[in-house]
Amino acid sequence: MVNTDIPKNYTASPSSFSGTPHLTINHDVAKDLDSTNVFEGPEKLLEVWFSASPASLPASAAPHGLKVVSSDTWKEMLDLVNCQVLSIVESEHVDAYLLSESSMFVFPHKLILKTCGTTTLLSGLPRILEIAALAAGFPHVVGNPANSIATAATPYRVFYSRKNFLFPDLQRGPHRSWRDEVKSLDKLFLGGSAYMIGKMNGEHWYLYLTEPNTVLTPPATPDRNETETKILDLPIVGAGTMGQIDNIDGEHDETLELLMTDLEEENAKQFYLEHASSVAEGRHFQQAHKARTAAQAHLKTINECDLEHMSLHGNVYIDNGDALDVFSNTSSDSSEFYSSDDEDPFPTELTTEGHALGTVVSECSGLADVYSASKYPDARIDAYIFSPCGFSANGVVPAAQAGDGTHYFTVHVTPEPHCSYASFETNVPSRQTGRETAEVIEHVVNIFKPGRFSVTLFEAKPPEIWDENDLDALAELRAAERQAVRKNARMESIKGYRRVDRIVHDLEGYELVFRYYERWDWEGGAPRLGEIAY
């Protein structure tokens, strides 16, 4: 039986109503969180798909797939990963979990888990497969407790990726090296492929993925040769001979990820708690001053009014001696006006310091404008700033047009100068934003001002056209090719940066493009590699 109740230590947003993303905060975790000892910014990213799309859930699965799983169950899994839930934004199509170390997104048909620091993400993967089987009803292989074999759902496809670590010696469990991570994944899945993209002695990125309709590794299988990591350090153009698969999650599925290092030091101060507090106090003062001025202009002062016309209800009068300041008896402490049993008078995201100041940073930095409220009025951002520094945010972005589903973006920042890092990831389709991918990249880069950054872009490949007599389809294909040429040309010229590397790889059903940029005026020397590819 699946428990879908919200835990008692969570607070549901008073503004919640059906069809709109709403927020739940875990106050027990949020009140004392400190990021002093977290230095490894680059995240581990896992995507586990249990069907090709929400519309193609298997018959045995719950109607809402993974979304029926209770938050308590996911919290128990995250204990294995060594991170905790700060807050949750729930929506019809996706639930976004803001974590003490990054984020998790739960769709009906897939789960995305992204964790930084020294978290042990892959340690939670067997439990994810078990939860998908037992709590969400996906097809599975029955376990054998006597042999310590857990029940495991059979995934449709699995993706695991990360940038090279800055501090690999601090990692734990299966994350001490890429070789160990590949071994851990090979124990679960047959036929996985491992890649290293970029320079072995420079910035690089790792990827492990399985083919569609993934096969679990049989428990009795003897030790096998480990999957070889293929090194992709030159532009690779696919031969176009790979078989096409059913389109995953729609014809226009794409995921954009920016991994930024060497953030401009002065600019990065906006992601410190002390700076955010100062900004919030300044904004509060300005808003109070504006409100006071507007109210006084509207009401004037009582002693300017004619006493003969000040009768209230015929027999109540106001003394016209001293002018009345309508703000004189107010204070920032409003506890005298409501009891603890009353409905919280403030938006839920402002009821903890980390969330309140995170909201301020999201608005002041420009992150809230990446997918602006004018275009996405139902979008919701859940942001948190850590003590003494560090920032995380999840965005849930319902499509402006009905039927296009709900997408996400997520941001994580480690601003300390000796290990500064920021990441931005989104699956909001570029066709939906009205902006080119390069424009979104420039917007984000202008917020963080990195010395260098890498971009990975996964895009679903359109189905191949075999009928040369279908002139309409061929015309659409040629138009798409011309658009891709323009898009690639635009990506070569990100303002203020020079493109150093570009690697294109054909994956089954997807095209992956990796780009690496450095600022034109960058004088910081070689990048901190930390982990050098073997």
Backbone torsions as a table, in degrees:
resi	resn	phi	psi	omega
1	MET	NA	130.6	-177.7
2	VAL	-90.8	128.8	177.0
3	ASN	-89.0	114.6	-178.5
4	THR	-106.1	9.1	179.8
5	ASP	-72.4	146.7	174.8
6	ILE	-78.3	130.2	179.8
7	PRO	-56.1	150.9	-176.2
8	LYS	-65.7	-24.4	-179.6
9	ASN	-86.1	10.7	175.3
10	TYR	-104.9	151.7	177.4
11	THR	-117.7	120.8	179.5
12	ALA	-81.9	144.5	-178.9
13	SER	-66.5	131.6	177.7
14	PRO	-68.0	-15.3	-179.2
15	SER	-90.7	4.2	-176.1
16	SER	-68.3	137.1	169.4
17	PHE	-156.4	161.3	-171.5
18	SER	-56.6	135.8	175.4
19	GLY	89.7	-7.9	-179.3
20	THR	-119.2	135.5	177.3
21	PRO	-56.5	135.0	178.3
22	HIS	-135.0	158.9	-164.9
23	LEU	-109.4	140.6	171.8
24	THR	-127.9	130.4	-177.0
25	ILE	-112.1	134.1	173.7
26	ASN	-91.3	92.7	-175.0
27	HIS	-66.3	-30.4	-178.4
28	ASP	-60.8	-37.8	179.6
29	VAL	-83.8	-42.7	-170.8
30	ALA	-66.5	-28.7	-170.0
31	LYS	-71.6	-27.5	-173.9
32	ASP	-121.3	16.2	-174.5
33	LEU	-72.8	134.9	-178.1
34	ASP	-134.3	135.7	-175.7
35	SER	-107.3	17.1	-172.5
36	THR	-54.1	-39.6	-172.1
37	ASN	-101.4	12.8	179.2
38	VAL	-95.5	117.3	-175.3
39	PHE	-122.4	-24.3	-175.8
40	GLU	-85.5	98.1	-178.8
41	GLY	-75.0	-47.3	-177.5
42	PRO	-52.8	128.9	-172.7
43	GLU	-93.9	158.1	166.5
44	LYS	-93.1	133.2	-175.1
45	LEU	-125.6	122.0	-179.3
46	LEU	-121.8	130.6	171.0
47	GLU	-123.3	125.3	177.0
48	VAL	-120.2	115.6	179.1
49	TRP	-101.0	132.4	178.0
50	PHE	-107.8	-7.8	168.9
51	SER	-156.9	167.7	-174.2
52	ALA	-71.3	-23.2	-179.4
53	SER	-164.7	166.0	176.6
54	PRO	-61.5	-26.1	-178.3
55	ALA	-80.3	-9.6	-176.0
56	SER	-117.8	33.4	175.9
57	LEU	-60.9	140.7	178.0
58	PRO	-64.8	157.4	-175.1
59	ALA	-60.3	-31.2	-177.2
60	SER	-76.4	-15.9	-174.8
61	ALA	-76.4	153.6	173.9
62	ALA	-60.0	151.1	-176.6
63	PRO	-54.1	-34.1	179.2
64	HIS	-106.7	18.2	173.9
65	GLY	54.4	-132.6	-176.2
66	LEU	-65.0	-19.0	-178.0
67	LYS	-70.6	-10.8	176.8
68	VAL	-80.2	-13.9	-177.4
69	VAL	-70.2	133.7	-176.5
70	SER	-71.2	155.0	177.4
71	SER	-63.7	-31.7	177.2
72	ASP	-61.6	-39.4	179.6
73	THR	-65.7	-43.7	177.8
74	TRP	-65.4	-36.6	178.6
75	LYS	-61.5	-39.7	179.2
76	GLU	-65.0	-38.8	176.4
77	MET	-65.1	-40.7	-178.3
78	LEU	-67.6	-21.5	173.4
79	ASP	-60.5	-34.6	177.9
80	LEU	-68.8	-27.1	-179.4
81	VAL	-85.7	-13.6	-178.7
82	ASN	70.2	47.6	170.6
83	CYS	-147.6	166.0	-174.2
84	GLN	-128.5	160.0	179.3
85	VAL	-86.4	127.2	174.5
86	LEU	-91.1	-44.7	-177.1
87	SER	-165.0	165.2	-176.3
88	ILE	-135.4	132.3	169.0
89	VAL	-107.0	118.0	-177.9
90	GLU	-102.4	140.3	175.8
91	SER	-145.1	177.0	-176.0
92	GLU	-63.6	-37.3	-171.9
93	HIS	-105.8	-20.3	-176.8
94	VAL	-154.3	143.2	171.8
95	ASP	-110.1	126.7	-176.3
96	ALA	-107.2	118.1	-179.7
97	TYR	-101.4	119.6	172.8
98	LEU	-89.0	124.0	-171.8
99	LEU	-109.3	164.0	175.3
100	SER	-63.6	-25.7	172.1
101	GLU	-131.0	80.6	172.6
102	SER	88.0	-131.9	-163.0
103	SER	-149.8	160.7	171.7
104	MET	-141.3	139.3	177.8
105	PHE	-125.4	128.3	-178.0
106	VAL	-115.3	113.1	173.9
107	PHE	-102.7	169.1	176.4
108	PRO	-58.0	-36.0	-170.5
109	HIS	-111.7	-4.2	-177.7
110	LYS	-154.9	160.6	176.2
111	LEU	-128.3	134.3	176.4
112	ILE	-117.4	122.6	-179.5
113	LEU	-126.3	124.5	-176.2
114	LYS	-130.2	119.0	-176.4
115	THR	-135.6	144.9	-178.5
116	CYS	-112.8	-164.8	178.6
117	GLY	64.7	-141.7	-179.3
118	THR	-106.6	29.9	177.7
119	THR	-63.4	155.7	-178.5
120	THR	-111.9	68.5	-171.5
121	LEU	-56.4	-47.6	-175.6
122	LEU	-67.4	-16.8	175.3
123	SER	-67.3	-21.3	178.9
124	GLY	-90.1	-8.4	-174.6
125	LEU	-64.5	-45.6	177.5
126	PRO	-58.5	-36.5	179.1
127	ARG	-69.6	-35.3	175.8
128	ILE	-60.2	-44.5	179.2
129	LEU	-64.2	-36.4	179.2
130	GLU	-69.5	-42.5	179.3
131	ILE	-63.0	-42.5	179.6
132	ALA	-60.2	-33.7	-179.9
133	ALA	-77.2	-52.0	-170.4
134	LEU	-83.5	-35.8	-175.8
135	ALA	-96.7	-28.8	-176.6
136	ALA	-110.2	-8.5	172.0
137	GLY	78.9	18.7	178.9
138	PHE	-73.1	150.8	178.2
139	PRO	-52.7	140.4	-171.5
140	HIS	-152.8	169.2	173.1
141	VAL	-101.5	125.9	-177.2
142	VAL	-71.7	133.5	-178.1
143	GLY	-80.8	173.9	177.5
144	ASN	-130.8	93.2	-177.0
145	PRO	-55.7	-31.1	-179.1
146	ALA	-62.3	-30.5	179.6
147	ASN	-104.9	15.4	179.8
148	SER	58.6	35.6	177.2
149	ILE	-105.6	119.0	-177.1
150	ALA	-83.4	149.6	170.8
151	THR	-63.4	139.9	-176.1
152	ALA	-142.4	129.1	173.3
153	ALA	-69.7	149.4	178.4
154	THR	-90.0	111.2	-176.8
155	PRO	-73.4	157.6	173.8
156	TYR	-77.1	-43.5	179.8
157	ARG	-160.6	150.6	-178.9
158	VAL	-131.4	135.9	175.5
159	PHE	-127.3	133.4	172.8
160	TYR	-135.6	131.7	-177.3
161	SER	-149.9	161.3	173.3
162	ARG	-169.7	159.1	170.1
163	LYS	-78.7	162.2	174.0
164	ASN	-61.8	137.4	-178.3
165	PHE	-67.5	148.6	172.9
166	LEU	-82.0	-33.8	-177.5
167	PHE	-130.7	70.5	-174.4
168	PRO	-62.8	-27.6	-178.3
169	ASP	-66.9	-17.2	-179.5
170	LEU	-86.5	-10.8	-175.9
171	GLN	-72.0	156.3	-176.1
172	ARG	-126.6	168.2	174.3
173	GLY	58.9	-133.3	-175.7
174	PRO	-79.1	5.4	-173.4
175	HIS	-105.2	17.5	-179.3
176	ARG	-71.9	-20.5	176.2
177	SER	-160.4	160.3	176.3
178	TRP	-62.6	-36.2	178.7
179	ARG	-59.7	-42.2	179.3
180	ASP	-66.9	-36.7	179.2
181	GLU	-65.9	-41.4	178.5
182	VAL	-63.4	-42.3	177.4
183	LYS	-59.5	-42.7	-179.6
184	SER	-62.6	-40.8	179.1
185	LEU	-72.3	-37.3	178.5
186	ASP	-63.9	-27.5	178.0
187	LYS	-67.0	-22.0	-178.0
188	LEU	-100.4	-34.1	-170.6
189	PHE	-128.1	140.0	174.3
190	LEU	-88.7	143.5	170.9
191	GLY	75.1	20.5	177.3
192	GLY	-70.7	156.0	178.4
193	SER	-122.6	137.6	-178.6
194	ALA	-118.3	137.4	-177.6
195	TYR	-134.0	148.2	166.6
196	MET	-120.3	122.5	-174.2
197	ILE	-115.4	121.5	-177.5
198	GLY	120.6	-168.3	-177.2
199	LYS	-85.8	134.3	178.9
200	MET	-59.4	-36.7	-179.1
201	ASN	-105.2	23.5	178.2
202	GLY	-142.7	-163.1	177.9
203	GLU	-63.0	130.5	178.3
204	HIS	-147.9	172.1	-171.2
205	TRP	-142.1	137.8	-177.2
206	TYR	-107.3	147.1	178.5
207	LEU	-144.3	133.9	171.3
208	TYR	-126.1	131.7	177.9
209	LEU	-146.7	156.4	176.6
210	THR	-108.3	163.7	176.5
211	GLU	-77.3	162.7	174.5
212	PRO	-55.9	147.4	-177.4
213	ASN	59.6	58.5	-177.9
214	THR	-56.1	143.5	177.3
215	VAL	-109.6	131.0	177.4
216	LEU	-73.0	148.3	176.1
217	THR	-72.8	123.4	179.1
218	PRO	-60.5	138.5	-178.2
219	PRO	-58.7	-31.5	-175.3
220	ALA	-85.7	-1.4	-177.3
221	THR	-62.2	128.9	177.4
222	PRO	-68.2	169.9	179.4
223	ASP	-53.8	132.4	-179.6
224	ARG	-115.6	164.7	173.6
225	ASN	-64.4	137.7	-178.4
226	GLU	-70.4	153.1	178.5
227	THR	-64.0	129.8	179.6
228	GLU	-77.0	135.2	176.4
229	THR	-83.1	120.0	179.2
230	LYS	-85.6	130.3	-176.8
231	ILE	-96.6	120.3	-179.4
232	LEU	-112.6	96.2	-176.7
233	ASP	-120.2	9.0	175.9
234	LEU	-132.9	154.2	177.7
235	PRO	-57.0	128.7	-177.8
236	ILE	-121.7	126.2	178.1
237	VAL	-110.8	125.2	-176.4
238	GLY	-65.2	149.5	-178.8
239	ALA	-79.4	-9.0	177.9
240	GLY	76.5	17.1	-177.2
241	THR	-100.9	-4.7	-179.9
242	MET	-69.0	142.8	176.9
243	GLY	-67.0	145.5	179.1
244	GLN	-83.6	148.7	177.1
245	ILE	-112.5	167.0	173.4
246	ASP	-57.9	136.5	-175.8
247	ASN	-59.2	129.5	-176.6
248	ILE	-86.1	118.9	170.7
249	ASP	57.4	36.6	176.3
250	GLY	101.6	155.4	-174.4
251	GLU	-65.7	-25.1	-172.6
252	HIS	-109.7	26.9	-179.9
253	ASP	-60.5	129.5	176.9
254	GLU	-153.7	149.2	176.7
255	THR	-133.5	125.5	179.0
256	LEU	-109.2	131.7	178.1
257	GLU	-133.6	128.1	174.1
258	LEU	-111.3	129.7	178.5
259	LEU	-120.6	110.8	-169.1
260	MET	-116.0	135.6	178.3
261	THR	-127.4	170.0	177.2
262	ASP	55.4	55.6	-179.8
263	LEU	-67.4	143.6	177.4
264	GLU	-58.2	124.7	-166.9
265	GLU	-62.5	-46.3	-178.1
266	GLU	-65.4	-41.8	179.7
267	ASN	-65.0	-33.3	-177.4
268	ALA	-70.0	-12.6	-179.2
269	LYS	-63.9	-20.6	179.2
270	GLN	-66.4	-11.8	179.0
271	PHE	-102.9	20.4	172.4
272	TYR	-101.8	144.0	-177.9
273	LEU	-59.7	-43.3	-177.6
274	GLU	-62.3	-43.2	179.7
275	HIS	-65.5	-43.4	179.9
276	ALA	-62.5	-37.1	178.0
277	SER	-63.6	-42.5	179.1
278	SER	-63.6	-42.4	178.4
279	VAL	-62.5	-43.8	-179.1
280	ALA	-63.0	-41.5	179.0
281	GLU	-64.3	-41.3	177.9
282	GLY	-63.1	-43.0	179.2
283	ARG	-65.4	-39.2	179.2
284	HIS	-63.0	-43.7	179.7
285	PHE	-62.4	-45.6	-178.9
286	GLN	-63.0	-41.6	-180.0
287	GLN	-67.3	-40.7	179.0
288	ALA	-65.0	-41.6	179.2
289	HIS	-63.7	-42.3	179.1
290	LYS	-64.4	-41.8	179.8
291	ALA	-65.2	-41.8	179.3
292	ARG	-61.7	-46.4	-179.0
293	THR	-62.8	-43.3	-179.3
294	ALA	-65.2	-41.9	-178.5
295	ALA	-66.9	-41.6	180.0
296	GLN	-67.2	-36.0	178.2
297	ALA	-66.5	-35.1	-178.4
298	HIS	-78.6	-43.2	-174.8
299	LEU	-88.4	-19.9	-167.6
300	LYS	57.9	-154.9	175.1
301	THR	-116.0	151.7	-172.9
302	ILE	-60.4	-36.6	-175.5
303	ASN	-74.4	-3.0	174.2
304	GLU	-87.5	-8.5	-175.8
305	CYS	-95.1	154.9	179.0
306	ASP	-78.1	121.3	-176.9
307	LEU	-57.2	-32.3	-177.8
308	GLU	-64.4	-21.5	-179.1
309	HIS	-104.6	15.7	-176.5
310	MET	-102.1	13.1	-179.4
311	SER	-67.9	130.7	176.0
312	LEU	-113.3	121.9	-178.8
313	HIS	58.9	22.3	172.5
314	GLY	88.0	-21.4	-175.2
315	ASN	-141.4	7.8	179.6
316	VAL	-112.3	131.0	-177.1
317	TYR	-125.7	154.7	177.3
318	ILE	-111.8	130.1	179.4
319	ASP	-60.7	135.6	-178.2
320	ASN	-102.5	28.1	179.9
321	GLY	-72.3	-88.5	-179.9
322	ASP	-82.8	150.5	175.2
323	ALA	-65.6	145.6	-176.6
324	LEU	-96.5	123.3	173.6
325	ASP	-94.7	109.7	-175.1
326	VAL	-68.8	-11.0	-179.5
327	PHE	-103.4	-0.3	-168.8
328	SER	-66.5	-25.5	-176.8
329	ASN	-106.0	17.8	178.6
330	THR	-102.1	160.1	175.3
331	SER	-152.6	170.5	179.2
332	SER	-70.0	-17.0	178.1
333	ASP	-91.8	105.9	-177.6
334	SER	-101.1	15.8	-174.0
335	SER	-64.7	-24.9	-178.0
336	GLU	-71.1	-14.3	-176.0
337	PHE	-97.0	-6.6	177.9
338	TYR	-152.4	154.6	179.7
339	SER	-97.7	169.6	-179.6
340	SER	-66.4	-15.9	-179.5
341	ASP	-87.3	-12.8	-179.5
342	ASP	-73.2	160.7	173.9
343	GLU	-64.8	136.6	-177.8
344	ASP	-56.5	123.6	-176.3
345	PRO	-77.1	-9.7	-178.1
346	PHE	-106.6	153.7	172.3
347	PRO	-55.8	145.5	-173.7
348	THR	-59.8	-35.1	-177.4
349	GLU	-69.7	-6.3	178.7
350	LEU	-106.7	14.2	-176.7
351	THR	-96.6	-1.7	167.5
352	THR	-128.6	150.1	-177.1
353	GLU	-59.2	-44.8	-178.0
354	GLY	-60.4	-42.2	179.1
355	HIS	-73.5	-40.3	-179.3
356	ALA	-61.1	-49.2	-178.5
357	LEU	-73.9	-28.8	174.1
358	GLY	-61.7	-38.7	176.6
359	THR	-63.8	-40.3	177.3
360	VAL	-61.2	-46.4	-179.6
361	VAL	-63.2	-41.9	179.8
362	SER	-58.3	-41.6	-178.3
363	GLU	-75.9	-44.7	-174.2
364	CYS	-73.7	-31.1	-177.7
365	SER	-76.1	-22.4	-176.4
366	GLY	103.4	-2.2	179.6
367	LEU	-63.6	-34.7	-179.1
368	ALA	-66.1	-15.6	-177.6
369	ASP	-97.6	-3.2	177.6
370	VAL	-59.8	-46.1	172.0
371	TYR	-123.2	87.8	-166.0
372	SER	-69.5	154.5	-179.7
373	ALA	-65.5	-24.5	179.5
374	SER	-65.7	-32.5	178.9
375	LYS	-95.7	-32.8	-178.5
376	TYR	-122.6	75.6	-173.8
377	PRO	-64.2	-22.2	-178.8
378	ASP	-97.0	5.0	179.6
379	ALA	-67.7	151.2	-179.4
380	ARG	-135.6	131.5	177.3
381	ILE	-113.3	129.4	177.3
382	ASP	-113.6	109.0	-172.7
383	ALA	-122.6	153.3	-178.0
384	TYR	-148.2	134.6	173.9
385	ILE	-112.3	135.3	-173.8
386	PHE	-93.1	166.2	175.9
387	SER	-107.6	129.2	1.8
388	PRO	-85.8	-10.5	-178.5
389	CYS	-160.0	170.3	-177.9
390	GLY	111.6	149.6	-172.9
391	PHE	-149.4	141.3	174.6
392	SER	-138.9	147.3	176.8
393	ALA	-151.7	141.6	170.0
394	ASN	-116.4	138.2	173.7
395	GLY	-119.6	132.0	173.5
396	VAL	-108.8	120.8	-168.5
397	VAL	-122.7	90.8	173.5
398	PRO	-64.2	140.5	-177.8
399	ALA	-62.5	146.7	179.0
400	ALA	-65.1	-30.1	178.4
401	GLN	-106.6	134.8	-179.9
402	ALA	-60.6	142.7	177.7
403	GLY	95.6	-9.8	-179.9
404	ASP	-93.2	4.6	175.2
405	GLY	77.2	-171.6	-179.3
406	THR	-121.6	136.3	-178.0
407	HIS	-118.3	-178.3	-175.7
408	TYR	-140.7	162.4	160.7
409	PHE	-142.7	156.5	-179.1
410	THR	-144.8	142.5	-175.4
411	VAL	-133.8	138.1	176.9
412	HIS	-142.4	136.0	-172.5
413	VAL	-133.1	130.3	168.6
414	THR	-116.6	102.9	-168.0
415	PRO	-91.0	-6.7	-176.5
416	GLU	-58.6	135.6	-172.7
417	PRO	-57.4	-36.6	-174.7
418	HIS	-77.5	-9.1	-179.8
419	CYS	-149.8	32.7	-172.1
420	SER	-64.4	140.9	-174.3
421	TYR	-162.2	144.4	172.5
422	ALA	-145.5	146.5	177.5
423	SER	-130.8	148.8	175.5
424	PHE	-137.7	129.4	179.6
425	GLU	-137.1	140.3	178.2
426	THR	-153.2	152.9	171.1
427	ASN	-119.4	17.8	174.4
428	VAL	-67.8	119.1	-175.5
429	PRO	-64.2	140.8	-179.9
430	SER	-62.1	-32.6	179.4
431	ARG	-63.1	-23.2	-176.2
432	GLN	-87.7	-24.4	-175.3
433	THR	-83.2	-22.7	-174.2
434	GLY	78.3	5.8	178.5
435	ARG	-124.1	150.0	174.9
436	GLU	-71.8	155.7	178.9
437	THR	-56.3	-38.9	-179.9
438	ALA	-61.5	-34.1	178.5
439	GLU	-67.5	-41.3	177.2
440	VAL	-62.5	-43.3	178.5
441	ILE	-60.0	-45.8	-179.9
442	GLU	-62.9	-38.7	177.2
443	HIS	-59.6	-48.8	-177.9
444	VAL	-67.3	-44.1	-178.8
445	VAL	-62.0	-36.1	178.0
446	ASN	-66.5	-25.3	177.0
447	ILE	-71.9	-43.3	-171.9
448	PHE	-100.2	-24.1	178.3
449	LYS	51.6	59.9	179.7
450	PRO	-75.9	155.4	171.5
451	GLY	-73.4	-31.0	179.1
452	ARG	-155.3	156.2	178.7
453	PHE	-159.3	157.3	174.9
454	SER	-118.3	152.9	179.8
455	VAL	-127.6	130.0	169.3
456	THR	-118.0	134.4	-179.6
457	LEU	-130.1	112.2	173.6
458	PHE	-94.7	127.7	176.1
459	GLU	-134.8	132.8	176.0
460	ALA	-65.9	135.0	179.4
461	LYS	-79.9	139.0	177.1
462	PRO	-67.0	153.0	178.8
463	PRO	-61.8	143.7	-179.7
464	GLU	-73.3	146.1	179.5
465	ILE	-99.5	117.3	-178.4
466	TRP	-99.4	-23.0	-177.2
467	ASP	-89.8	103.2	-177.9
468	GLU	-69.7	-12.9	179.4
469	ASN	-87.4	-7.5	178.1
470	ASP	-83.1	88.3	-172.1
471	LEU	-67.0	-36.1	180.0
472	ASP	-65.2	-43.7	180.0
473	ALA	-66.0	-39.5	178.7
474	LEU	-65.2	-38.2	178.3
475	ALA	-63.9	-41.4	177.8
476	GLU	-63.4	-40.8	179.7
477	LEU	-63.6	-43.9	179.6
478	ARG	-64.7	-38.2	178.0
479	ALA	-64.5	-40.3	178.3
480	ALA	-65.3	-37.2	178.6
481	GLU	-65.8	-41.6	178.3
482	ARG	-65.1	-38.9	178.1
483	GLN	-64.4	-39.3	178.8
484	ALA	-64.2	-38.0	177.8
485	VAL	-63.2	-44.6	178.6
486	ARG	-64.1	-40.6	-179.4
487	LYS	-63.4	-45.0	179.9
488	ASN	-64.1	-38.6	178.8
489	ALA	-64.4	-40.4	178.9
490	ARG	-66.1	-36.0	179.7
491	MET	-68.1	-18.8	179.7
492	GLU	-76.6	-12.3	-173.6
493	SER	-130.9	65.9	173.6
494	ILE	-74.1	127.1	-173.2
495	LYS	-56.8	127.1	176.6
496	GLY	87.3	-1.0	-175.0
497	TYR	-134.0	152.9	173.2
498	ARG	-110.9	137.7	178.9
499	ARG	-81.0	123.4	-176.8
500	VAL	-95.2	-46.7	-177.7
501	ASP	-127.8	148.0	171.4
502	ARG	-145.3	121.1	-178.7
503	ILE	-129.8	127.3	179.7
504	VAL	-113.7	132.7	179.8
505	HIS	-135.6	136.3	177.5
506	ASP	-88.5	115.4	172.7
507	LEU	-110.1	161.8	-175.8
508	GLU	-66.5	111.0	179.8
509	GLY	89.4	-10.1	-176.0
510	TYR	-136.5	156.9	164.6
511	GLU	-114.6	132.2	178.3
512	LEU	-112.8	126.6	176.1
513	VAL	-120.4	124.6	177.9
514	PHE	-111.6	128.6	176.6
515	ARG	-130.1	146.9	178.6
516	TYR	-129.5	131.8	-175.2
517	TYR	-125.7	151.6	170.2
518	GLU	-130.8	146.4	178.8
519	ARG	-66.1	141.8	-176.7
520	TRP	-57.9	-37.5	-177.2
521	ASP	-96.2	18.3	-175.6
522	TRP	-68.3	127.3	179.0
523	GLU	-127.8	23.8	-175.0
524	GLY	-85.4	2.9	178.9
525	GLY	80.0	-164.0	-177.1
526	ALA	-68.4	150.7	180.0
527	PRO	-68.8	152.1	172.3
528	ARG	-72.6	112.2	-176.0
529	LEU	-84.5	-41.4	-176.5
530	GLY	66.1	-78.7	-178.0
531	GLU	-100.2	121.1	177.1
532	ILE	-104.5	132.0	-176.4
533	ALA	-60.5	142.3	178.7
534	TYR	-83.2	NA	NA
